[in-house]
Amino acid sequence: MKSGALILVLVLGSTAAADRMPDLRIMRQPSPRHLKMRPRTSQLVPGPVPPRRTTPMPAAPRVSATQSEPIDDLEGLRDIKQRVSFSMNLGYQVDGARPSGKASLGSPAPAPGQDFATFRSYGFAEGFAATRGVGLTSLDTYFAFRFQATRKIEIANPDPDGAVDRPEVPVPPPIATWFERTGYELRSGWAEMRDFLPKRWGLKQLRLRAGDQFVYGPWILHLNGVHVSYDGPAVTASVYGGLRHSDYTRVQSEKRPGAAGVTVRVDLRDFTNKVPIVLAAEVLGLSGSEETGQPSSNHEQIQVDWRPRRDVVVIGQTRWLGGEVANQRVELRARYKQVTNFVFDLMRRRQADWRWDPSLVQRPPGDPRCGDAPSNMGSPTCLEAQRFLDLGPVLPQLIASVRAGTLIAENIDLLGRAAYAVDRTDDGEETTSFNSSYRELGGALAVRLRRQVAVGASVLNRDHDRAGLGEAAIYDERGTTQPLPASRYLGEDRFVELGTSVRLTLGARRFSTQLELFGRRTVYNETYVDSILAVPAIDVRGGGRFTVDAWVGRRIRLYAAYDVSSAFDSAPEITGYKSLRLAVTGVY
């Protein structure tokens, strides 16, 4: 009864509650106007990828001369911070000439070992030593010496009567060089003081060098003396003086000529950029020597360096001898796109100029260019350059040349050159073989096939303007004497040279080898004709060189070179020359 009443009450309560509940059904789709809904995206689209953490690459080490740590692969080079440095070259060379058994021109077949030596060997050594700041902080020294050891080639010369033996007779070597006797030579040795004056004087760039040294003035002089120089930012000046060191003989005279000079160089670009000019003036004086017959002489030179544009330079130079113009030169250098260079050169050489050396001698008495007046003996017209190489007197000549070089595709180098020389002697004046007019054309090519292999080639052609003798040539007739023709008729009429090379290198100061071949064809001006003896007017010769350059570690260098030449038409008695050179270098 109680349970039935409870059920009835729950049913009636639920009905009444249902009548009072709100209607929650959605009758229409809401359209909110103040919200912008984000479009639905797929869950497969990845989000932004976080950046990776990368380790920065270490910067390349900067090469500095003041850093204390050694630089890899450069230990064999000169270290300017090293207080003492030394290097030594030791070598051995063998020269030889194989006889052919044929007769030479104008004489019977020579006897090998008697008329000329077929074999010669000698040893040599070169040493270089330098100190920096040893003893004194501002003191630097440098020494270079050379030594050669050889045996003089001689043969016995017995007395025909057999009484006493005569002194031995020297025999010419197979290849003529200056290695004729054992000797020692100090090539250079000097001490230099720098930064030795108080800074308040403003002469920090002053240097004082004394000893056996090379001085660069109007000419490169080998001098035993003192050289004082100042290297400022805008002005460079030097003063030098001493006794001249002879480079052509080891016998030094006690009365060697003295030399003194002054050099001044002013860079106007340091004062203003509107004047891109550098001015230089040099004066050189040589004293006379009674033993060598050299008179005193004064030489002056001025040079102007004008740079109108960044890639264009114009250089003008004039040199005087005793107040008379001896040499004039103008040079133009231009660059195009960093890889192409042009050089135009024009030089006018006067009769008062020297060819190889400023040392002069007095012209012989009665020379028409000097005259008979005693006052003319000291004038430049009465002086002429010494002929160490027997190249004849210097005569007026005008030489113009142009050179051009470029780089193609970063592995092809091209070089071209053209020159023209004009004999400027007066009509009717005697000229020489070394002053003839000529035209010259040449070029060179170098191709790097790979990083380690390079191939090169070169060619040079020159044509001389020499007067032919024609019927005036010497037609040898037995039993008659004929004078030799003038010097202007002698020499080559034209020649052409060809050369090629192949080089393999595995890196600087590691290993490299090179093969070079050359050939030359020369046509001589025919001045001598013999119906019996065939004197060749055309000479063809060739040869080559093979070199090996290897470094053992970073301080030992091994070098070997082998030279060989073909037979010469002008020397049929030999089949050619051969030479082997071995050397080892130590750098410490």
C-alpha positions as CSV (number, residue, x, y, z in Angstrom):
1,M,0.0,0.0,0.0
2,K,2.8,2.4,0.9
3,S,4.8,1.4,-2.1
4,G,2.0,2.0,-4.5
5,A,1.3,5.4,-3.0
6,L,5.0,6.3,-3.5
7,I,5.0,5.4,-7.1
8,L,1.9,7.4,-7.7
9,V,3.4,10.5,-6.1
10,L,6.7,10.3,-8.3
11,V,4.7,9.9,-11.5
12,L,2.5,12.9,-10.8
13,G,5.6,15.1,-9.8
14,S,7.5,14.2,-13.0
15,T,4.5,15.2,-15.1
16,A,4.2,18.6,-13.4
17,A,8.0,19.3,-13.8
18,A,7.8,18.4,-17.5
19,D,5.1,21.0,-18.0
20,R,7.4,23.7,-16.4
21,M,10.8,23.0,-18.4
22,P,11.9,25.4,-21.3
23,D,12.2,24.3,-24.9
24,L,16.0,23.9,-25.8
25,R,15.7,22.9,-29.5
26,I,17.5,25.1,-32.1
27,M,15.0,26.5,-34.5
28,R,17.6,28.4,-36.8
29,Q,21.4,28.7,-37.3
30,P,23.0,31.6,-35.4
31,S,24.9,34.1,-37.4
32,P,27.3,36.2,-35.2
33,R,28.6,39.4,-36.9
34,H,31.3,40.4,-34.4
35,L,33.4,37.2,-34.7
36,K,35.7,36.0,-37.5
37,M,36.1,32.3,-37.4
38,R,39.4,30.5,-38.2
39,P,39.1,28.1,-41.2
40,R,39.3,24.5,-40.4
41,T,42.8,23.0,-40.9
42,S,43.8,19.5,-41.3
43,Q,45.8,17.9,-38.5
44,L,48.3,16.5,-41.1
45,V,49.8,20.0,-41.9
46,P,53.0,20.3,-39.8
47,G,53.8,23.4,-37.8
48,P,56.8,25.7,-38.2
49,V,60.1,23.8,-38.0
50,P,62.4,25.2,-35.3
51,P,65.9,26.3,-36.6
52,R,68.7,23.9,-36.3
53,R,71.6,24.7,-34.0
54,T,74.7,24.8,-36.1
55,T,78.3,25.3,-34.9
56,P,79.9,28.3,-36.5
57,M,82.9,27.7,-38.8
58,P,86.2,28.9,-37.3
59,A,87.6,32.0,-39.0
60,A,90.7,31.5,-41.1
61,P,93.9,32.5,-39.3
62,R,95.2,35.9,-40.3
63,V,98.8,35.9,-41.3
64,S,100.7,38.5,-39.4
65,A,104.4,39.2,-39.2
66,T,104.2,40.1,-35.5
67,Q,102.4,37.0,-34.3
68,S,104.4,34.7,-32.1
69,E,102.9,31.4,-33.2
70,P,104.5,29.7,-36.3
71,I,102.4,29.5,-39.5
72,D,101.9,26.1,-41.1
73,D,103.7,25.5,-44.4
74,L,105.8,28.6,-44.0
75,E,108.5,27.4,-41.6
76,G,111.1,27.2,-44.4
77,L,110.6,30.9,-45.3
78,R,112.4,33.7,-43.7
79,D,111.1,34.6,-40.3
80,I,111.7,38.3,-39.6
81,K,111.3,37.7,-35.9
82,Q,114.0,35.1,-35.8
83,R,117.2,36.7,-34.4
84,V,119.6,34.5,-36.4
85,S,119.1,32.8,-39.7
86,F,121.4,30.9,-41.9
87,S,121.3,29.0,-45.2
88,M,123.9,27.0,-47.1
89,N,124.1,25.7,-50.7
90,L,126.5,22.8,-51.5
91,G,126.8,21.6,-55.1
92,Y,128.8,19.7,-57.6
93,Q,128.9,20.1,-61.3
94,V,130.2,18.1,-64.2
95,D,130.7,19.5,-67.8
96,G,131.6,17.5,-70.8
97,A,132.0,17.6,-74.6
98,R,132.1,14.5,-76.7
99,P,134.5,14.7,-79.7
100,S,133.1,13.8,-83.1
101,G,136.4,13.0,-84.8
102,K,135.8,15.5,-87.6
103,A,138.0,18.4,-88.5
104,S,137.2,21.9,-87.2
105,L,136.7,24.8,-89.5
106,G,140.1,25.8,-90.8
107,S,142.2,23.2,-89.0
108,P,142.6,19.5,-88.7
109,A,140.7,17.3,-86.3
110,P,141.7,18.4,-82.7
111,A,143.2,15.9,-80.3
112,P,140.8,15.4,-77.3
113,G,142.5,16.0,-74.0
114,Q,145.2,18.0,-75.7
115,D,143.6,20.8,-77.7
116,F,140.5,20.9,-75.4
117,A,139.4,19.0,-72.3
118,T,136.5,16.6,-72.7
119,F,135.6,16.5,-69.0
120,R,135.7,18.9,-66.1
121,S,134.2,18.8,-62.6
122,Y,134.2,21.3,-59.7
123,G,132.4,21.9,-56.4
124,F,130.9,25.1,-55.1
125,A,129.3,26.4,-51.9
126,E,127.2,29.4,-51.1
127,G,126.4,30.7,-47.7
128,F,124.0,33.3,-46.4
129,A,123.8,34.5,-42.7
130,A,121.8,37.3,-41.1
131,T,121.2,38.5,-37.5
132,R,118.5,40.8,-36.2
133,G,118.9,42.5,-32.8
134,V,121.9,40.4,-31.7
135,G,124.0,42.5,-29.3
136,L,122.0,45.6,-30.0
137,T,118.3,45.9,-30.5
138,S,118.8,48.2,-33.5
139,L,121.6,46.2,-35.2
140,D,121.1,44.0,-38.2
141,T,123.8,42.2,-40.2
142,Y,124.0,40.2,-43.4
143,F,126.8,38.2,-45.0
144,A,126.9,36.3,-48.3
145,F,129.9,34.3,-49.5
146,R,130.9,31.9,-52.3
147,F,133.5,29.3,-52.6
148,Q,134.6,27.0,-55.4
149,A,137.0,24.1,-55.6
150,T,138.4,23.0,-58.9
151,R,141.5,21.7,-60.5
152,K,143.2,23.6,-63.2
153,I,143.3,21.5,-66.4
154,E,146.9,21.2,-67.6
155,I,148.9,18.7,-69.6
156,A,152.6,17.9,-69.6
157,N,154.9,19.8,-72.0
158,P,158.2,17.8,-72.2
159,D,161.3,19.2,-73.7
160,P,161.9,17.6,-77.2
161,D,165.5,17.1,-76.2
162,G,164.5,15.3,-73.0
163,A,166.8,17.5,-70.8
164,V,164.2,19.1,-68.6
165,D,160.5,19.1,-68.4
166,R,158.8,22.4,-69.4
167,P,156.0,23.9,-67.3
168,E,152.6,22.3,-67.9
169,V,150.4,23.8,-70.5
170,P,146.8,24.8,-69.6
171,V,144.0,23.2,-71.7
172,P,140.7,25.0,-72.4
173,P,137.8,23.5,-70.6
174,P,134.8,22.0,-72.5
175,I,132.6,24.9,-71.4
176,A,134.1,28.3,-70.6
177,T,133.0,29.6,-67.2
178,W,134.6,31.6,-64.4
179,F,135.3,28.4,-62.4
180,E,138.9,28.2,-63.3
181,R,140.6,28.0,-59.9
182,T,139.9,27.4,-56.3
183,G,139.0,30.6,-54.4
184,Y,136.8,32.3,-51.9
185,E,134.7,35.4,-52.4
186,L,132.8,37.6,-50.0
187,R,129.9,38.8,-52.2
188,S,128.3,41.0,-49.6
189,G,128.7,41.7,-45.9
190,W,127.3,44.7,-44.0
191,A,126.0,45.9,-40.7
192,E,123.0,48.2,-40.4
193,M,121.7,50.4,-37.6
194,R,118.1,51.5,-37.4
195,D,115.9,53.3,-34.9
196,F,119.0,54.3,-33.0
197,L,118.2,58.1,-32.7
198,P,115.8,59.6,-30.2
199,K,112.2,59.7,-31.3
200,R,111.9,63.3,-30.5
201,W,114.2,64.2,-33.3
202,G,111.7,62.8,-35.9
203,L,114.3,60.6,-37.5
204,K,112.9,57.2,-36.7
205,Q,113.2,56.1,-40.4
206,L,116.9,56.8,-40.6
207,R,119.2,53.8,-41.4
208,L,122.9,53.6,-41.5
209,R,124.6,50.7,-43.3
210,A,128.3,50.1,-43.6
211,G,130.3,47.3,-45.3
212,D,130.4,45.4,-48.7
213,Q,127.0,46.2,-50.2
214,F,125.0,46.9,-53.4
215,V,123.7,50.4,-53.9
216,Y,120.9,51.3,-56.3
217,G,121.5,54.7,-58.0
218,P,121.7,55.5,-61.7
219,W,123.5,52.2,-61.9
220,I,123.7,49.2,-59.5
221,L,127.1,49.6,-57.8
222,H,129.0,47.1,-55.7
223,L,130.5,49.3,-53.0
224,N,132.7,49.0,-50.0
225,G,131.5,51.9,-48.0
226,V,128.7,53.6,-46.1
227,H,125.1,54.1,-47.1
228,V,122.7,56.4,-45.1
229,S,119.0,56.4,-46.1
230,Y,115.8,58.0,-44.8
231,D,112.5,56.4,-45.7
232,G,109.8,58.9,-44.9
233,P,106.1,58.9,-45.9
234,A,106.6,61.5,-48.6
235,V,110.3,61.9,-48.9
236,T,113.0,59.3,-49.4
237,A,116.6,60.2,-49.5
238,S,120.0,58.5,-49.4
239,V,123.7,59.3,-49.4
240,Y,126.4,56.8,-50.1
241,G,130.2,56.7,-50.7
242,G,133.1,54.4,-50.7
243,L,135.4,52.3,-52.9
244,R,134.0,50.4,-55.8
245,H,134.2,46.6,-55.7
246,S,135.1,45.0,-59.0
247,D,132.7,42.2,-60.2
248,Y,134.8,41.2,-63.3
249,T,137.9,40.0,-61.5
250,R,138.9,38.7,-58.1
251,V,142.2,40.7,-58.1
252,Q,141.3,43.9,-56.2
253,S,143.6,46.9,-56.8
254,E,144.6,49.1,-53.9
255,K,143.8,52.1,-56.0
256,R,140.2,51.2,-56.8
257,P,138.0,54.0,-58.0
258,G,135.9,55.7,-55.5
259,A,132.1,56.3,-55.8
260,A,129.7,58.7,-54.1
261,G,126.1,59.6,-54.8
262,V,122.9,61.2,-53.6
263,T,119.3,60.0,-54.3
264,V,116.2,62.0,-53.5
265,R,112.6,60.9,-54.1
266,V,109.5,63.0,-53.4
267,D,105.9,61.7,-53.6
268,L,103.6,64.7,-54.1
269,R,100.6,62.4,-53.7
270,D,101.1,62.5,-49.9
271,F,100.7,66.3,-49.9
272,T,97.7,66.5,-52.3
273,N,95.7,64.1,-54.4
274,K,95.4,66.6,-57.2
275,V,99.0,66.2,-58.1
276,P,99.6,62.4,-58.8
277,I,103.4,62.9,-59.5
278,V,106.5,61.3,-58.0
279,L,109.8,63.1,-58.6
280,A,113.2,61.5,-58.3
281,A,116.8,62.9,-58.8
282,E,120.1,60.9,-58.6
283,V,123.7,62.0,-58.8
284,L,126.7,59.6,-59.1
285,G,130.4,60.4,-59.2
286,L,133.2,58.1,-60.0
287,S,136.8,58.9,-59.3
288,G,139.7,58.1,-61.7
289,S,142.1,55.2,-61.4
290,E,145.6,55.3,-62.9
291,E,146.0,51.5,-62.8
292,T,142.8,50.8,-64.8
293,G,143.1,54.0,-66.9
294,Q,139.6,55.2,-65.8
295,P,139.1,58.9,-65.7
296,S,136.7,60.6,-63.2
297,S,133.1,61.1,-64.4
298,N,129.8,62.5,-63.1
299,H,126.4,61.1,-63.9
300,E,123.0,62.7,-63.2
301,Q,119.5,61.3,-63.6
302,I,116.0,62.6,-63.1
303,Q,112.7,60.7,-63.3
304,V,109.1,61.8,-63.3
305,D,106.3,59.3,-62.4
306,W,102.9,60.6,-63.4
307,R,99.7,58.6,-62.6
308,P,96.8,60.4,-64.3
309,R,94.5,57.5,-63.6
310,R,94.5,54.5,-61.3
311,D,95.5,52.1,-64.1
312,V,97.7,54.3,-66.1
313,V,101.3,55.3,-65.3
314,V,103.7,57.5,-67.4
315,I,107.4,57.4,-66.6
316,G,110.0,59.8,-68.1
317,Q,113.7,59.5,-67.4
318,T,116.8,61.4,-68.5
319,R,120.4,60.6,-67.7
320,W,123.5,62.9,-68.2
321,L,127.2,62.3,-68.4
322,G,129.3,65.3,-67.5
323,G,126.4,67.7,-68.4
324,E,125.7,66.0,-71.8
325,V,122.5,64.0,-72.3
326,A,123.4,60.4,-72.6
327,N,120.1,58.5,-72.4
328,Q,116.4,59.4,-72.6
329,R,113.5,57.2,-72.0
330,V,109.7,57.3,-71.9
331,E,107.5,54.5,-70.7
332,L,103.7,54.1,-70.5
333,R,102.1,51.4,-68.5
334,A,98.3,50.7,-68.6
335,R,96.0,48.0,-67.2
336,Y,92.6,46.9,-68.4
337,K,90.2,45.0,-66.3
338,Q,92.8,43.8,-63.8
339,V,94.1,41.0,-66.1
340,T,95.5,42.8,-69.2
341,N,98.6,44.9,-69.1
342,F,100.3,47.1,-71.8
343,V,103.8,48.6,-71.7
344,F,105.0,51.1,-74.3
345,D,108.7,52.0,-74.1
346,L,110.8,54.4,-76.2
347,M,114.5,54.9,-75.5
348,R,117.0,57.1,-77.2
349,R,120.6,56.2,-76.5
350,R,123.3,58.8,-77.3
351,Q,127.0,58.3,-78.0
352,A,127.9,59.5,-74.5
353,D,125.9,56.6,-72.9
354,W,127.3,53.4,-71.5
355,R,126.1,49.9,-72.5
356,W,126.7,47.8,-69.4
357,D,128.6,49.8,-66.9
358,P,129.3,53.5,-66.0
359,S,133.1,52.9,-65.9
360,L,134.7,54.9,-68.6
361,V,138.1,55.0,-70.4
362,Q,139.8,57.7,-72.3
363,R,139.5,57.6,-76.1
364,P,142.8,57.0,-77.9
365,P,144.8,60.0,-79.0
366,G,143.9,61.3,-82.5
367,D,140.2,60.2,-82.2
368,P,138.2,62.6,-84.5
369,R,135.4,62.8,-81.9
370,C,137.9,64.1,-79.3
371,G,140.1,66.5,-81.3
372,D,143.6,67.6,-80.6
373,A,142.9,70.3,-78.0
374,P,144.0,69.3,-74.5
375,S,140.9,70.9,-73.0
376,N,138.7,68.4,-74.8
377,M,140.3,65.4,-73.1
378,G,137.9,65.6,-70.1
379,S,134.7,66.1,-72.2
380,P,132.1,63.3,-72.5
381,T,132.9,63.0,-76.3
382,C,136.5,61.9,-75.3
383,L,135.2,59.2,-73.0
384,E,133.8,55.8,-73.9
385,A,132.4,52.9,-71.9
386,Q,134.7,50.0,-70.9
387,R,134.3,46.9,-73.1
388,F,134.1,44.1,-70.5
389,L,132.2,41.9,-73.0
390,D,133.8,43.3,-76.1
391,L,130.6,44.7,-77.5
392,G,132.1,47.6,-79.3
393,P,131.7,51.3,-78.6
394,V,128.2,52.8,-77.8
395,L,126.6,54.5,-80.7
396,P,123.4,56.5,-81.0
397,Q,120.3,54.3,-81.3
398,L,116.5,54.7,-81.0
399,I,114.6,51.6,-79.6
400,A,110.8,51.4,-79.4
401,S,109.0,48.4,-78.0
402,V,105.5,47.4,-76.9
403,R,104.5,44.5,-74.6
404,A,101.1,43.2,-73.8
405,G,99.9,40.3,-71.6
406,T,96.6,39.0,-70.5
407,L,94.9,36.1,-68.7
408,I,92.2,34.0,-70.3
409,A,89.8,31.8,-68.4
410,E,92.1,32.0,-65.4
411,N,94.4,29.3,-66.8
412,I,95.9,30.7,-70.0
413,D,98.6,33.4,-70.0
414,L,99.4,35.3,-73.2
415,L,102.4,37.6,-73.8
416,G,103.4,39.5,-76.9
417,R,106.2,41.8,-77.7
418,A,107.3,43.9,-80.7
419,A,110.4,46.1,-81.0
420,Y,112.1,48.3,-83.6
421,A,115.6,49.7,-83.3
422,V,116.9,52.4,-85.6
423,D,120.6,53.2,-86.1
424,R,121.0,57.0,-85.4
425,T,124.6,57.4,-86.5
426,D,125.3,60.2,-89.0
427,D,125.7,59.4,-92.6
428,G,129.3,58.4,-93.4
429,E,130.1,57.7,-89.8
430,E,131.5,54.3,-88.9
431,T,129.0,52.0,-87.2
432,T,129.4,48.6,-85.6
433,S,127.7,45.2,-85.7
434,F,126.0,45.9,-82.4
435,N,124.2,49.1,-83.6
436,S,122.4,47.9,-86.7
437,S,118.7,48.5,-87.1
438,Y,116.4,45.5,-86.5
439,R,112.8,44.5,-86.2
440,E,111.7,42.0,-83.5
441,L,108.5,40.1,-82.9
442,G,107.9,37.5,-80.2
443,G,105.3,35.9,-78.0
444,A,104.8,33.4,-75.2
445,L,101.9,31.1,-74.1
446,A,101.4,29.3,-70.8
447,V,98.5,26.9,-70.2
448,R,97.7,25.3,-66.9
449,L,96.0,22.0,-67.9
450,R,95.4,21.0,-64.3
451,R,96.3,22.6,-61.0
452,Q,99.7,20.7,-61.0
453,V,100.6,20.7,-64.8
454,A,101.5,23.7,-67.0
455,V,102.6,23.8,-70.6
456,G,104.4,26.8,-72.1
457,A,105.7,27.8,-75.5
458,S,107.6,30.9,-76.9
459,V,108.8,32.3,-80.2
460,L,111.2,35.1,-81.1
461,N,112.1,36.5,-84.5
462,R,114.5,39.3,-85.3
463,D,115.6,40.7,-88.7
464,H,118.7,43.0,-89.0
465,D,119.2,45.6,-91.6
466,R,122.8,44.9,-92.7
467,A,124.4,45.9,-96.0
468,G,125.5,42.9,-98.0
469,L,129.1,42.7,-99.2
470,G,128.3,41.1,-102.5
471,E,131.4,41.1,-104.6
472,A,133.3,42.7,-101.8
473,A,133.1,39.6,-99.7
474,I,136.3,37.7,-98.9
475,Y,136.9,35.0,-101.5
476,D,139.8,33.1,-100.0
477,E,142.6,32.5,-102.3
478,R,145.6,30.5,-101.0
479,G,148.7,32.7,-100.7
480,T,147.0,36.0,-100.6
481,T,146.2,38.3,-97.7
482,Q,142.9,40.2,-97.6
483,P,141.7,42.6,-94.9
484,L,138.7,41.7,-92.8
485,P,135.4,43.6,-93.6
486,A,134.1,46.4,-91.4
487,S,132.3,45.5,-88.2
488,R,128.9,46.6,-89.5
489,Y,128.9,43.7,-92.0
490,L,129.6,41.1,-89.4
491,G,127.0,39.3,-87.4
492,E,123.6,37.6,-87.9
493,D,121.2,38.8,-90.6
494,R,118.2,37.2,-88.9
495,F,117.3,34.5,-86.4
496,V,114.3,32.7,-85.0
497,E,114.0,31.0,-81.6
498,L,111.5,28.4,-80.5
499,G,111.0,27.1,-77.0
500,T,108.6,24.9,-75.1
501,S,108.3,23.7,-71.5
502,V,106.3,21.3,-69.4
503,R,106.1,21.8,-65.6
504,L,104.7,19.6,-62.9
505,T,104.4,20.9,-59.3
506,L,102.8,19.4,-56.3
507,G,102.8,22.6,-54.2
508,A,105.1,25.4,-53.1
509,R,108.3,24.1,-51.4
510,R,107.3,20.5,-52.0
511,F,108.2,18.9,-55.3
512,S,108.4,20.2,-58.9
513,T,110.0,19.1,-62.1
514,Q,110.3,20.8,-65.5
515,L,111.4,19.9,-69.0
516,E,112.5,22.7,-71.4
517,L,113.4,22.4,-75.1
518,F,114.7,25.1,-77.4
519,G,115.8,25.5,-81.0
520,R,117.5,28.4,-82.8
521,R,118.1,29.0,-86.5
522,T,120.5,31.8,-87.4
523,V,121.3,33.2,-90.8
524,Y,124.6,35.1,-90.9
525,N,125.6,37.8,-93.3
526,E,127.9,36.0,-95.7
527,T,131.3,37.7,-95.6
528,Y,133.7,34.8,-96.2
529,V,133.6,32.4,-99.1
530,D,136.0,29.5,-99.6
531,S,135.8,27.1,-102.6
532,I,137.5,24.4,-100.6
533,L,136.3,24.8,-97.0
534,A,132.5,24.9,-96.6
535,V,131.8,27.7,-94.2
536,P,128.2,27.5,-93.1
537,A,126.1,30.7,-93.4
538,I,123.2,29.1,-91.6
539,D,123.5,27.7,-88.1
540,V,120.8,25.4,-86.5
541,R,121.2,24.3,-82.9
542,G,118.9,23.0,-80.2
543,G,119.0,21.7,-76.7
544,G,117.1,21.1,-73.5
545,R,117.2,21.1,-69.7
546,F,115.6,18.8,-67.2
547,T,115.3,20.0,-63.6
548,V,114.0,18.4,-60.4
549,D,113.4,20.5,-57.3
550,A,112.3,18.6,-54.1
551,W,112.0,19.6,-50.5
552,V,112.8,17.1,-47.7
553,G,110.8,18.4,-44.8
554,R,110.7,22.2,-44.7
555,R,114.4,23.1,-44.4
556,I,116.2,20.8,-46.8
557,R,116.0,21.3,-50.6
558,L,117.4,19.0,-53.3
559,Y,118.0,20.3,-56.7
560,A,119.3,18.6,-59.9
561,A,119.6,20.0,-63.5
562,Y,120.8,18.3,-66.6
563,D,121.6,20.4,-69.7
564,V,122.3,19.1,-73.2
565,S,122.9,20.7,-76.6
566,S,122.9,19.5,-80.1
567,A,125.9,19.6,-82.5
568,F,126.9,23.0,-83.9
569,D,127.6,23.6,-87.6
570,S,130.3,26.1,-86.6
571,A,132.0,23.5,-84.4
572,P,131.8,20.1,-86.2
573,E,134.7,18.7,-84.0
574,I,132.3,18.0,-81.1
575,T,128.8,16.4,-80.9
576,G,127.5,18.9,-78.3
577,Y,127.8,19.9,-74.7
578,K,126.5,18.2,-71.6
579,S,126.3,19.4,-68.0
580,L,125.0,18.0,-64.8
581,R,124.5,20.1,-61.7
582,L,123.6,18.8,-58.2
583,A,122.9,21.0,-55.2
584,V,121.5,20.7,-51.7
585,T,120.2,23.7,-49.7
586,G,119.7,23.9,-45.9
587,V,117.7,26.7,-44.4
588,Y,118.0,27.3,-40.6
